[in-house]
Amino acid sequence: MNAEPARVDDSDVQLLEGLAGARQALLEQVGRRIIGQREVLDGMLTAILSGGHALLLGVPGLAKTLMVSTIAESLALKFARIQFTPDLMPSDITGTEILEEDLTTGKRAFRFVQGPVFANIVLGDEINRTPPKTQAALLQAMQEREVTVAGTTYPLPSPFFVLATQNPIEQEGTYPLPEAQLDRFMLELAVPYPTRDEEERIVEETTGDEDRPVRAVLSAADLGAMQHLVRRIPAPRNVVSAAVTLARMTRPTDPAAPPAVREYVSWGAGPRASQFLVLGAKARAALDGRPMADLEDVASVALSVLRHRIVVNFAAEAASRSAEDLCRELIDAGAWTGERR
């Protein structure tokens, strides 16, 4: 017999109420500069509260970089931007050792100079514009929250997030991220065009002379407490089972995989997807001020968790079936919940 999931205590209920209020305050501050994009902002907050990383996918001019920097300001966190270019070297990200001479004693010694990765929020702008060797410099940082240079390992600040941007339409001079690195991004967030009304507001408010300062509403300590709270949010057994079932249904060799996955998918999502589905569901529940995650929370993050983890084959390309199409079909069918919709 399965044990009942733990429930949050009274102090956690107060924290949940504070988190829901903090979410509104954050969105208000970000809204001073960013118009619309509510789903993308909620996705970024979901990743941050889960302690994960996010990849923002969108054409130029949609304020992806401004969104990241504005969120960093509203969280009172150290922010660093790395502009990825073809000539960027790994040491430009992680840092390097320099030889210094003590003018008093004449002795020489190496000193490590930290790179921009030593920040709380790191914006990797156009991350697919740099070669794989440099992209790989972020792998250890994203997974272990540390950097190894010249045999010495240096811990990164806490909290630590990588929020990267990528242009999906311009492929000349780019280097697609390897699956191993894509898998380290908790969410892939598609940044859409604004609606007409939103675009008119954008034009009106960005072509004037008014400055729109943003104030910090959460400290690093506050954010750390909320991240621990998200981890304590219970996920019932049926939610965990459904998340694992959904992830396994993307694997063509799994007995639960539907015919479309068997035909069009080469590689499905790994166990990290199951973990992020549950963790993302907990974060969504916490952002709404609810003390327990449910199946709707899993569904709300499923597409962003899965679509960049599925590798389609040539048959899918010939049939014009994308990984996102297959993920939407799986999620909407509802078989992973135990009942068809």
N, C-alpha and C positions, 0 to 999 in steps of 0.2 A: 504493500500500500504506500502510495507516494505521500510524503510529508507535505503539509501546507506551507506555502512560501512565507518567509518572514515578512512582517509588516513594519512600516516605519513607525517610530515612536512619536510622542508628543513634540519633542524638540525638533524632530525631522519635519513634522507637519508645519511648524513655524518656519523652518528653513524653506520648505516648499512654497509657502505663501510669499516669502521674501524673494524666492527665485522667480516666481511668476511676475512679481512687481518689478524685479530687476530686468526681466525680459522686455517689459513695456518701456521702462526707462531707457534701455539700450536702443530699442527700435526708434524711440522718439529722438534720441540724439543722432543716430545714424540718418534718420529721416530729414534732418536739417540739411544734409548734403545729397542724400540718395533718395530719389523719388521712385516709388514702386519697388519691384524686385523683392516682395515680401517672402516668397517661397525660398529664394536664394539666401536671403538673410537668415531665415529660420534654419536652413540647412547648415549655414556656417556656424550658427550658435549651437546646433546639434552636435557638430563635429568638435567644437571647442569644449563643450561641456562633457563630451565623451572622452576627451583627451586624444582625439584623432586628428588626422590631416584631411584637407579637402582640395580637390582639383576643380577649378572654375573654367568651364568651357564656353567660349563665346566669341563672336566676331569683334573686331576693334571698335572702340567708341562706346561700349556699354557700361563704363565706369567700374570695371572689375577691380582695377588697381585701387581706385578711390574707395571702393567698398571695404577692401582689406585694411587700408591705412586708417579709415574712419573708425572701424571696429576696434583697431588697436588703440586709438586715442580714447575711445569711450571706455576701454578696459584698463587704462592706466598701465599698459604693458610696454616693455621695450620693443620697439619695432625696427626691423631691418629689411631693406629691399635689395634683392639681387637681380640685376638685369642679365638674363642669360643670353650669351652671344656665342658664336662659333669659336672664338679665341679665348673663352673663359677657361681657366685652369682650376683643378680641384683645390689648390691652395688659396685661390681667390675666394673660396667659400669657407673652407675649414680654418684657414689661418696658416702661418708658416713660422719657422724658427729663423731668427736673425742672429748674427754674430755681433756681440757688443764688446767694447773694450772699456775697462774701468780706467779712467785717466789718472786716478790716484795711484793705483797699484800696477797698472799696466797689464793686468790679467784680462783674458778674453773668455767669454762664456756665451752660450746660446740662450736666447730668451724667446719664448713662444708669444707671438702676437696673434691674438684672437681674430678670426675672420667674422664676417657678418652673420654666420650661422649661430653665433653666441648671442641670441636674442630670444625674447618670449614668442613673438610672432614674426616669422620669416616669410616674406612675400617672394616667391620664385616667379618672376615675371617672364612669360613666354619660355617656360621650362623646356620645351621641345626644340629650342634653337641652339642648344649646346650639345657637343658630342657625348656619347655614352660614358666615356671615362669621367667626365665632369658631372654628369647626371648621377653617377654612382657615388659621388662624394656625399650625397645626401642620404644614402641608404642606411648607413649606421646611425646617423643622426635621427632619422625618422623612426627607426625601430627601437634602438637602445638608448636614445636620448644622451648620446655621448659621441665624442670624436677622438680618433686615434691618429696622432701625428708623430712621426719619428719614434715609434714604439711606446709613446706615452699616451695614456687615455685621459681625456679631459671631460668632466660632466658638463652638460648643457644646463642653462637656467631652467627653472621650473616656475610656471608651466611652459611648455614648448610646443608650438604648432607650426606646421608648414602649410601655407595657403598658396597654391600655385595657380597660375593662369596659363591657358593654352588657346591658340587661335586655330579653330577647326578647318578653316577654308584655305589657308595659305600653307602649302606643303613644301614649296621650294626652299631649299636650304635648312630643312628641319630634320630632326632625328627623333622618330617615334619612341616614346618611353617604353622600355622593356616591361613585360608582364610582371616581373619581380618587383619593379618599382611602382607600377600601377596598383599592385595589390596592397602596398603600404598606405595608399590613400583610402581613408575610410569611405569618403563620398566623392562621387563625380557630380558636380552641380552644373546643369546647363543654364546659362544666363540668356534669357530670351530678349527679343526686342521689346521696348516699352509700348504700351497702348497709345493711341492717338492723344488722349487727354493727358497721359503722363508725359508724353513727348512735348506737348505744348507747355506744360508746367516746367519741364527741364529747360526749354529754350528761354522762357520768361525769367527763370530764377538764376540762370547761369550767364546771362548776357548783361546783367546789371552790375552795379558797383558795391553791392552789399556783401559784407563778410559774414560767413556763417560759422562761428566757432563751435567746437564740440567739447563738452566737459566730460570728465571721467566719472562714471557711475559705479564702477566696481574696481577693487584693488586685486592684486595677485593673490593675496590671502583669501579674499572673498571668493574668488574664482576657484581656488583650491578646495575650499570647503564645499562649494557647490558640485565640483567634480566628484568628491567623495560621496556626497548625497546621491548623485545619479547612480553610483555603483551600489548604493544601499537600496535603491528602489527595487522591490521584488518583481520578478517575472514569473508568472504562474507556469506550471509544467506544460500546459497546452500551448503557451506562447513560445517557450523554448523548443518544443517538439515541432511546431509549425515552422519556425525559423530554420531549423535544421533540415526539415523536409523540403522547404523552398530552395535552399542552397543546393541540396543534393539533386533536386530535379533539373538543375542546369548541367549536370554531368552526363554525357551521352552513354557512359558505361553503367550508370546506376539503374537498377530495376524500376525506380520510380520515374525515370525520365520519360516524358511524352514523345510521341513519334517525331514531332518537329525538331526537338532537341537532338534526338538520335541522328536525324538526317542532316542538320545544318550546323551543329556545334562540334568543334574539335576538342576544346578544353573548357570545362565548366569552372564555377567558382569553388575555391578551396575552403577549408575550415575557418579561415579568417572572416569570410563572408558571414558565416553563421554567428560568429562572435559579434560582428558589427551590427547585424540585424537586431540582435537582442539589446546590445548596448545603445544603439540608436533609438530603439523603441523606449527604453528607459529614459533617455534624454528627452524625447518628445513628451512623455508623460510628465516628467518633471517641469518642463517648460510650460505645460498647461496647468501646473499646480495639482496634478493628480498623483495619488500615492501608489499606483500600480500600473504597469504596462499591460496593454492588451493587443489583440490581433490587428486592430486598426492602426496602432502605432507601428507595428512591423510593416504593414502595407505602405504606410506613409514614407518610410525610408528605403523600402525594398529596391525601387528602381535605381536610386542613387548609389546604393551599395553594390548592386549586381552588374550593371551594364558594362562597366569597365573591366570586369573580371572574366568575361566570357569571350572566347576566341572562336569566331565562326570560320567555316571552311569555304572552299571554292564553290560548292553547291549553293551555299547561302548567298554568295556574291552574285552568282548567275541568276538566282531567283529574286535578287534585290531584297533580301531579308537581312536586316541588321541585328546586332546583339540587343539593341534597345527594343526592336520590334518583338523579338523572342521573349525578352524579360517582361514586357507589358502583357503579352499573351499569358504567360505563366501566372503573373500576379492577378490579372483580371479573372482568369478561369477559376481561381479559388480552391483548386484541388489540394493545395498545400495546407489549407485550414482544416481539412477533414470533411468539407462539404462543398459541392460545386455551387457557384453563384449563378 
